[in-house]
Amino acid sequence: MKRYDLRHLKDGFKPRLKELLATHKAGEVGIFLFEIGDFTSVQKSADIVKESGFELMNSLKFNEVDWTIVVKKD
């Protein structure tokens, strides 16, 4: 399991998320934290996960501005 904090990237986290997902091996779980802003990032992150061939295992609001997703590649 690997944890990545993408909050410092603000709304620009999507390219980095794609890059990190590309490095994951089958069966590996990844936890990603990012800043949600206006909630469109939540759907965009779910779309990126699906397009990358990963399963979105969990998606939840971490606090007032941060979101966490847990993904796994089969």
N, C-alpha and C positions, 0 to 999 in steps of 0.2 A: 504494500500500500504506500502510495506517495501522496504528499500534500503540497499543493501549490497555492501561494498567496498572490493573486493577480489584482488586488485592490488598488495598488499604487498606479496601475495603468488606467484607472477610471473607466470610461466608456471604450477605450482602445484595447481592451483585453482580448477581443475575438481572434485576431491573428496569432497571438501568443497561445491561446487555448488550442487552436488548430495545430500549431507547431508541437505543443506538448503531447497532444493526443497521438500524433504521428510517431512518437517515440515509445509509446506503451506497447507492451507485449501482451499476448493472449492470456487471459486470466488475471491480469494485473488490475488492481483497483486504484483509481485516482480520485482525490478530493480537491476540488477547486473552489477557492473563495474569490469573489469579485464584487465590485460595487454596483448596485442595481440601478440607481438613478430613477428613471421613469418606468421601470418594469419591462420595457421592450427588450432589454438585455437578457431577461429570463427566458423569453421565447427564443431569442436568437441563439442563446447558449444551448438550449434543448435541440434546436435545429442542427447546430454544428455537431453535437454529440451523435445524433442520428445519422447525419451525412457521413460521419467518420467511421461508422460501423460499430459504435459503442452502444451499450445499454445504459440508460439513465436510471440508476438505482434509487436515487433520492434527490430531492430538490427542496430546499427550505430556506426561509428567511433566518439569517444568523443573528441580526440585530436590526436597528432602525434603517441602516443603509447597505448592509452587506448580505450577500446571498451565497449559499453553499450548494454545490452539486457533487454527487458521488456517482462515478461512472465505472463501468467495467467492460472490457473487451472480451468477447467469448472466443 
